[in-house]
Amino acid sequence: MEGLEGSPPAEPEPGREVAAPPVRLLLAPDDLERSRLTVFFRALLAIPHFIALALYGLAVIFAVVLAWFAALIIGRVPEGLHHFIARFIRYVTQVNGYLYLVAEPWPPFFADRPYAVDLELPERVRQSRWTVLGRLILALPALALSAALAGGGASFSGGSISGSSSSFSSSSFSGDFSSGDLVTACAFLAWWVGVLRARAPRGLRDAAAYAIGYAAQVYAYFLLVTPRYPDSDPLKSPAAEHAEPHPVAVANADDLRRSRITVFFRGLLALPHLVWLALWSLVALLALIPHSLGTLFGGRAPERIHAFLSRFVAYGTHVNAFLWLAANPFPGFTGEPGTYPVEAQLPMAVRQNRWITFFRWLLILPAFLVTSALGAVQFIAGFLGWWAALVTGRMPEGLRNLSVWALRYNAQVQAYGLLLTDRYPYAGPVVTWAPPGAPPAPAPLPEG
């Protein structure tokens, strides 16, 4: 297949399944500059590709049916069908990269050459007949997660399996977010920034790239291109390689082990914390009034209130990490630093820009949209992780890291909204970040 290096793999022994290499997302270097004109008309410019994908998708439906029967009979997909389906998945990924503003150039038709957002797909290998027979059922968890990340996942409705492309073209620019998926939220916000500033925000671009890459893995597994199950770990995505540092981080020291009994009753066990967190939220809102006035007129947050609100954000991170199975121990009720495996690290009080402080209530609104989308992703990751932990006693690493990503972004949104920092939340898929040397220390509560 075009774009792959090396010689074809050796023929496997008859009846033996061969481990397949992963489906890899490829991202070309990006200066993040965008043309205002092409951004404004992005959905219209992609219409020729929608038509091509619909026609291609009809042919792929028949190809997948033939591939399924062939894999059941001979244990592998015929080479011609494999490359035909793989090329379609690559084309879908390229079009999605353009449509969702992850890339700027107009993509080629039918993936006939490399693109700024591309795929490295494996050559065909022998597949287990049992996994082929039950592929639809096996793929359901990945399809659910893909729907939260990239829309409809591998949708066959309307004679097209172009995934989330068609839904975005008809709804995103009109403000319809009924699907609530991450890539649509990121693309909508990036569209506004692209029109106003002729640039794509790094965090939104990388979050959308991760979602597109995971959807491509789901397509490849569901459509029998590879027997390798999709890997949801955001740290393995090339979109996480150029994450920007942020003063609010989340330290992750979780070992993935889970107690089955506490997993089963996790919702009930979290109830006391949810009640206490709700009461603490009311006090935090009252504390925000003098905190806002002090930051606005003094240019710097009052230290005692800053420390109190920092402890509130840290406690909320502990509670949500426990609730969504990102960590196992029962958390304390004080948010004390250094007491939990997944922990928010917040900066000390520093001077902040008064203009950003004054308009904070307005500036934070776009971040709420991303928070909502990541919350849906965290819900799916927690639900799937609940079943996995009950069976295996462990939380899958990819699902845990997805949840920690959501926790980190939520902590940054809270810190921004509570005036703990004037750095805007970074949406990209990074789970843990710390500057050289010691990690940023959480703000302690003052004595007295």
C-alpha positions as CSV (number, residue, x, y, z in Angstrom):
1,M,0.0,0.0,0.0
2,E,1.2,3.5,-0.8
3,G,3.1,5.2,2.0
4,L,4.3,2.1,3.7
5,E,7.9,1.3,4.1
6,G,9.7,-2.0,4.1
7,S,9.0,-5.3,2.4
8,P,5.7,-7.3,2.7
9,P,5.5,-9.5,5.8
10,A,6.4,-13.2,5.5
11,E,3.5,-15.6,4.9
12,P,2.3,-16.9,8.2
13,E,1.8,-20.6,8.9
14,P,-1.6,-21.9,8.0
15,G,-4.1,-21.5,10.7
16,R,-1.9,-19.1,12.8
17,E,-3.0,-15.5,13.5
18,V,-0.3,-13.0,13.1
19,A,0.0,-9.9,15.3
20,A,-0.9,-6.8,13.2
21,P,1.0,-3.5,13.5
22,P,-1.1,-0.6,14.8
23,V,-3.0,1.8,12.6
24,R,-1.0,5.0,13.0
25,L,-2.1,8.6,12.4
26,L,0.5,10.7,10.6
27,L,0.6,14.5,11.1
28,A,2.8,16.7,8.9
29,P,4.5,19.7,10.5
30,D,1.9,22.5,10.9
31,D,2.5,26.2,11.4
32,L,-1.2,26.5,12.3
33,E,-1.8,29.3,9.8
34,R,-5.1,29.1,8.1
35,S,-6.7,31.0,5.2
36,R,-9.7,33.0,6.4
37,L,-11.5,32.5,3.1
38,T,-11.1,28.7,3.0
39,V,-11.9,28.4,6.7
40,F,-15.2,30.3,6.2
41,F,-16.2,28.1,3.3
42,R,-14.7,24.9,4.5
43,A,-17.9,22.8,4.5
44,L,-18.8,24.0,1.0
45,L,-15.3,23.3,-0.3
46,A,-15.5,19.7,1.0
47,I,-18.8,18.9,-0.9
48,P,-17.0,17.3,-3.9
49,H,-15.3,15.0,-1.4
50,F,-18.6,14.2,0.3
51,I,-20.0,13.1,-3.1
52,A,-16.9,11.0,-3.8
53,L,-17.0,9.4,-0.3
54,A,-20.7,8.5,-0.8
55,L,-20.0,6.7,-4.1
56,Y,-16.9,5.1,-2.7
57,G,-18.8,4.1,0.5
58,L,-21.5,2.2,-1.5
59,A,-18.8,0.1,-3.1
60,V,-17.1,-0.5,0.2
61,I,-20.2,-1.9,1.7
62,F,-20.2,-4.7,-0.8
63,A,-16.5,-5.1,-0.4
64,V,-16.8,-5.5,3.4
65,V,-19.5,-8.2,3.0
66,L,-17.3,-10.1,0.6
67,A,-14.3,-9.6,2.9
68,W,-16.2,-10.9,5.9
69,F,-17.2,-14.2,4.1
70,A,-13.7,-14.7,2.7
71,A,-12.2,-14.1,6.2
72,L,-14.5,-16.7,7.7
73,I,-13.6,-19.3,5.0
74,I,-9.9,-18.8,4.4
75,G,-8.9,-16.8,7.6
76,R,-7.9,-13.6,5.8
77,V,-9.2,-10.8,3.7
78,P,-8.3,-11.1,0.0
79,E,-5.5,-8.7,-0.9
80,G,-7.5,-6.7,-3.4
81,L,-10.4,-6.2,-1.0
82,H,-8.0,-5.3,1.8
83,H,-6.3,-2.5,-0.1
84,F,-9.6,-1.2,-1.5
85,I,-11.1,-0.9,2.0
86,A,-7.9,0.4,3.5
87,R,-7.6,3.1,0.9
88,F,-11.2,4.2,1.7
89,I,-10.4,4.6,5.4
90,R,-7.3,6.6,4.5
91,Y,-9.4,8.8,2.3
92,V,-12.0,9.3,5.0
93,T,-9.2,10.4,7.4
94,Q,-7.8,12.9,4.9
95,V,-11.2,14.5,4.3
96,N,-11.9,14.6,8.0
97,G,-8.6,16.3,8.6
98,Y,-9.4,19.0,6.1
99,L,-13.1,19.4,7.2
100,Y,-12.3,19.7,10.9
101,L,-9.6,22.2,10.3
102,V,-6.8,19.9,11.4
103,A,-5.1,20.6,8.1
104,E,-5.2,23.5,5.6
105,P,-4.5,22.1,2.1
106,W,-7.3,20.7,0.0
107,P,-7.0,16.9,0.1
108,P,-6.5,14.7,-2.9
109,F,-9.3,12.6,-4.2
110,F,-9.3,8.9,-3.2
111,A,-6.1,9.2,-1.1
112,D,-4.0,9.0,-4.2
113,R,-1.1,10.8,-2.5
114,P,0.1,11.7,1.0
115,Y,-1.6,14.4,2.9
116,A,-1.0,16.6,6.0
117,V,-3.4,14.3,8.0
118,D,-2.8,10.7,6.9
119,L,-2.7,7.1,8.0
120,E,-0.2,4.3,8.1
121,L,-2.3,1.1,7.6
122,P,-0.9,-2.4,8.0
123,E,-0.7,-5.0,5.3
124,R,-3.2,-7.9,5.6
125,V,-2.6,-10.6,8.1
126,R,-4.3,-13.8,9.1
127,Q,-7.3,-13.1,11.4
128,S,-9.1,-15.4,13.8
129,R,-12.4,-16.6,12.4
130,W,-14.0,-16.3,15.8
131,T,-13.2,-12.6,16.1
132,V,-14.3,-12.1,12.5
133,L,-17.6,-13.8,13.2
134,G,-18.2,-11.6,16.3
135,R,-16.6,-8.4,15.0
136,L,-19.7,-6.3,15.2
137,I,-20.2,-7.2,18.9
138,L,-16.5,-6.8,19.7
139,A,-16.4,-3.4,18.1
140,L,-19.4,-2.0,20.0
141,P,-17.3,-0.5,22.9
142,A,-14.9,1.1,20.5
143,L,-17.8,2.4,18.3
144,A,-19.4,4.0,21.4
145,L,-16.2,5.8,22.3
146,S,-15.6,6.8,18.7
147,A,-19.1,8.3,18.7
148,A,-18.2,10.5,21.7
149,L,-14.9,11.5,20.1
150,A,-15.7,11.8,16.4
151,G,-19.4,11.7,16.0
152,G,-21.3,8.9,14.4
153,G,-18.3,6.5,14.3
154,A,-18.5,4.0,11.4
155,S,-22.0,4.9,10.4
156,F,-23.5,3.0,7.5
157,S,-26.6,5.2,7.3
158,G,-27.6,6.8,4.0
159,G,-25.4,4.4,2.0
160,S,-22.2,6.1,3.2
161,I,-19.6,5.1,5.7
162,S,-17.8,8.3,5.7
163,G,-18.2,8.6,9.4
164,S,-18.7,12.0,11.0
165,S,-18.0,14.0,7.9
166,S,-21.6,14.4,6.6
167,S,-23.0,15.2,10.0
168,F,-20.5,18.0,10.5
169,S,-21.2,19.5,7.1
170,S,-24.9,19.9,7.8
171,S,-24.9,20.9,11.4
172,S,-21.7,22.3,12.8
173,F,-21.7,25.8,11.3
174,S,-25.4,26.2,12.0
175,G,-24.6,25.7,15.7
176,D,-26.3,22.4,16.2
177,F,-24.4,20.4,18.8
178,S,-26.9,17.7,19.4
179,S,-24.2,15.0,18.8
180,G,-22.0,16.6,21.5
181,D,-18.8,14.9,20.1
182,L,-15.4,16.3,20.7
183,V,-14.2,16.8,17.2
184,T,-17.3,18.9,16.3
185,A,-16.9,21.1,19.3
186,C,-13.2,21.7,18.5
187,A,-13.8,22.3,14.9
188,F,-16.6,24.8,15.6
189,L,-14.4,26.8,17.9
190,A,-11.4,26.5,15.6
191,W,-13.6,27.9,12.8
192,W,-14.3,31.1,14.7
193,V,-10.6,31.5,15.6
194,G,-9.6,30.8,12.0
195,V,-11.9,33.4,10.6
196,L,-10.9,36.0,13.2
197,R,-7.2,35.3,13.5
198,A,-6.2,33.2,10.5
199,R,-4.8,30.6,12.8
200,A,-5.8,27.3,14.4
201,P,-5.4,26.9,18.2
202,R,-2.9,24.2,18.9
203,G,-5.0,22.5,21.6
204,L,-8.2,22.4,19.5
205,R,-6.3,21.2,16.5
206,D,-4.5,18.4,18.4
207,A,-7.7,17.3,20.2
208,A,-9.5,17.0,16.8
209,A,-6.5,15.1,15.3
210,Y,-6.6,12.6,18.2
211,A,-10.4,12.0,17.7
212,I,-9.9,11.5,13.9
213,G,-7.1,9.1,14.5
214,Y,-9.0,7.0,17.0
215,A,-12.0,6.9,14.6
216,A,-9.6,5.6,11.9
217,Q,-8.5,2.8,14.2
218,V,-12.2,1.9,14.7
219,Y,-12.9,1.9,11.0
220,A,-9.9,-0.3,10.3
221,Y,-10.9,-2.9,13.0
222,F,-14.6,-2.8,12.2
223,L,-14.1,-3.1,8.4
224,L,-11.7,-6.1,8.8
225,V,-8.5,-4.2,7.7
226,T,-6.8,-5.3,10.9
227,P,-7.5,-7.6,13.8
228,R,-5.8,-5.2,16.3
229,Y,-8.3,-3.6,18.7
230,P,-8.3,0.2,18.7
231,D,-6.0,1.8,21.3
232,S,-7.7,4.8,23.0
233,D,-4.5,6.0,24.8
234,P,-4.1,9.7,24.0
235,L,-0.4,9.6,25.0
236,K,0.3,7.4,22.0
237,S,-1.2,9.8,19.5
238,P,1.2,12.1,17.5
239,A,-1.2,14.9,18.5
240,A,0.2,14.7,22.1
241,E,3.8,15.2,21.0
242,H,3.7,19.0,20.9
243,A,1.6,19.8,23.8
244,E,2.0,23.2,25.3
245,P,2.9,23.6,29.0
246,H,0.3,25.0,31.3
247,P,0.5,26.2,35.0
248,V,-2.3,23.8,35.9
249,A,-1.3,20.2,35.5
250,V,-2.5,16.8,36.8
251,A,0.0,14.4,38.3
252,N,-0.9,10.7,37.5
253,A,0.6,8.0,39.7
254,D,-2.2,5.4,39.3
255,D,-1.1,1.8,39.0
256,L,-4.3,0.7,37.1
257,R,-5.2,-1.9,39.8
258,R,-8.8,-1.8,40.9
259,S,-10.8,-3.5,43.7
260,R,-13.8,-5.2,42.1
261,I,-16.0,-4.7,45.1
262,T,-15.4,-0.9,45.2
263,V,-15.7,-0.7,41.5
264,F,-19.1,-2.3,41.6
265,F,-20.4,0.1,44.3
266,R,-18.4,3.1,43.0
267,G,-21.4,5.3,42.4
268,L,-22.8,4.7,45.9
269,L,-19.4,5.2,47.5
270,A,-19.0,8.5,45.8
271,L,-22.3,9.9,47.1
272,P,-20.9,11.4,50.3
273,H,-18.2,13.2,48.3
274,L,-20.7,14.5,45.7
275,V,-22.8,16.0,48.5
276,W,-19.8,17.5,50.2
277,L,-18.5,18.8,46.9
278,A,-21.8,20.5,46.1
279,L,-21.8,22.2,49.5
280,W,-18.2,23.3,49.0
281,S,-19.2,24.7,45.6
282,L,-21.6,27.1,47.2
283,V,-19.0,28.4,49.5
284,A,-16.5,28.7,46.6
285,L,-19.0,30.8,44.7
286,L,-19.3,33.2,47.6
287,A,-15.6,33.3,48.0
288,L,-15.3,34.2,44.3
289,I,-16.8,37.6,44.8
290,P,-14.0,39.1,47.0
291,H,-11.5,37.0,45.0
292,S,-12.7,38.7,41.7
293,L,-12.6,42.2,43.2
294,G,-9.2,41.7,44.7
295,T,-7.8,40.3,41.4
296,L,-9.4,43.0,39.3
297,F,-8.4,46.0,41.4
298,G,-5.2,44.7,42.9
299,G,-4.0,42.8,39.9
300,R,-3.2,39.8,42.1
301,A,-5.5,37.3,43.8
302,P,-5.8,37.4,47.6
303,E,-3.6,34.6,48.8
304,R,-5.9,33.1,51.4
305,I,-8.9,32.9,49.0
306,H,-6.6,31.7,46.2
307,A,-5.4,28.9,48.4
308,F,-9.0,28.0,49.5
309,L,-10.2,27.9,45.9
310,S,-7.1,25.9,44.8
311,R,-8.0,23.3,47.5
312,F,-11.5,23.2,46.1
313,V,-10.3,22.4,42.6
314,A,-7.9,19.8,43.9
315,Y,-10.7,18.1,45.9
316,G,-13.0,18.1,42.9
317,T,-10.3,16.4,40.9
318,H,-9.9,13.7,43.6
319,V,-13.6,13.1,43.7
320,N,-14.0,12.8,39.9
321,A,-10.9,10.6,39.5
322,F,-12.5,8.2,42.0
323,L,-16.0,8.4,40.5
324,W,-14.8,7.8,36.9
325,L,-12.3,5.1,37.9
326,A,-9.2,7.1,37.0
327,A,-7.9,6.1,40.5
328,N,-8.8,3.4,43.0
329,P,-8.4,4.7,46.7
330,F,-11.3,6.4,48.5
331,P,-10.3,10.1,48.6
332,G,-10.2,12.3,51.7
333,F,-12.6,15.1,52.2
334,T,-10.1,18.0,52.3
335,G,-8.3,17.9,49.0
336,E,-5.0,17.8,50.8
337,P,-2.1,17.7,48.3
338,G,0.0,14.6,48.1
339,T,-2.8,12.3,49.2
340,Y,-4.2,10.9,46.0
341,P,-2.8,9.1,42.9
342,V,-4.4,11.5,40.4
343,E,-3.9,15.1,41.6
344,A,-4.4,18.6,40.3
345,Q,-1.3,20.7,40.6
346,L,-2.2,24.4,40.8
347,P,0.0,27.6,40.8
348,M,0.6,30.0,43.6
349,A,-1.1,33.4,43.3
350,V,0.6,35.6,40.7
351,R,-0.2,38.9,39.0
352,Q,-2.9,38.6,36.3
353,N,-4.0,40.7,33.4
354,R,-6.9,43.0,34.5
355,W,-8.6,43.0,31.1
356,I,-8.6,39.2,31.0
357,T,-10.0,39.2,34.6
358,F,-12.7,41.7,33.7
359,F,-13.9,39.7,30.7
360,R,-13.3,36.2,32.2
361,W,-17.0,35.4,32.4
362,L,-17.2,35.8,28.6
363,L,-13.9,34.3,27.6
364,I,-14.5,31.1,29.4
365,L,-17.7,30.2,27.5
366,P,-15.9,28.4,24.6
367,A,-14.0,26.2,27.1
368,F,-17.4,25.1,28.5
369,L,-18.2,23.6,25.1
370,V,-15.0,21.5,25.1
371,T,-15.6,20.6,28.8
372,S,-19.0,19.2,27.9
373,A,-17.6,17.2,25.0
374,L,-14.8,15.8,27.1
375,G,-17.3,15.0,29.9
376,A,-19.2,12.8,27.4
377,V,-15.9,11.0,26.5
378,Q,-15.1,10.6,30.2
379,F,-18.5,9.1,30.8
380,I,-18.0,6.5,28.1
381,A,-14.5,5.8,29.3
382,G,-15.7,5.3,32.8
383,F,-18.6,3.1,31.8
384,L,-16.4,0.8,29.7
385,G,-13.7,0.8,32.3
386,W,-16.3,-0.2,34.9
387,W,-17.0,-3.4,33.1
388,A,-13.3,-4.1,32.3
389,A,-12.3,-3.5,36.0
390,L,-15.1,-5.9,37.2
391,V,-13.8,-8.6,34.9
392,T,-10.0,-8.1,35.1
393,G,-9.4,-6.1,38.3
394,R,-7.6,-3.5,36.2
395,M,-8.5,-0.3,34.5
396,P,-7.4,-0.3,30.8
397,E,-4.6,2.2,30.5
398,G,-6.1,4.0,27.4
399,L,-9.4,4.6,29.1
400,R,-7.7,5.7,32.3
401,N,-5.6,8.2,30.4
402,L,-8.6,9.5,28.5
403,S,-10.3,10.1,31.9
404,V,-7.2,11.9,33.3
405,W,-7.1,14.1,30.1
406,A,-10.7,15.2,30.9
407,L,-9.8,15.8,34.5
408,R,-6.9,17.9,33.6
409,Y,-8.9,20.0,31.2
410,N,-11.7,20.4,33.7
411,A,-9.2,21.5,36.4
412,Q,-7.8,24.1,34.0
413,V,-11.3,25.4,33.2
414,Q,-12.1,25.7,36.9
415,A,-8.8,27.4,37.6
416,Y,-9.4,29.9,34.8
417,G,-13.0,30.5,35.9
418,L,-12.0,30.9,39.6
419,L,-9.2,33.4,38.7
420,L,-6.5,31.1,39.9
421,T,-4.6,31.7,36.6
422,D,-5.2,33.8,33.5
423,R,-3.8,31.1,31.2
424,Y,-6.5,29.7,28.9
425,P,-7.2,26.0,29.2
426,Y,-5.3,23.8,26.7
427,A,-7.5,21.3,25.0
428,G,-4.9,19.0,23.5
429,P,-4.4,15.4,24.5
430,V,-1.8,15.6,27.2
431,V,-2.3,13.8,30.5
432,T,0.6,14.8,32.7
433,W,2.9,17.7,32.3
434,A,5.5,19.2,34.6
435,P,8.3,21.7,34.0
436,P,12.0,20.8,34.3
437,G,12.8,20.1,37.9
438,A,10.2,19.8,40.6
439,P,6.6,19.7,39.5
440,P,4.4,22.7,40.4
441,A,3.3,22.5,44.0
442,P,-0.3,22.8,44.8
443,A,-1.3,26.0,46.7
444,P,-1.4,25.2,50.4
445,L,-3.9,26.6,52.8
446,P,-2.4,29.3,54.9
447,E,-2.1,28.7,58.7
448,G,-4.2,30.6,61.1
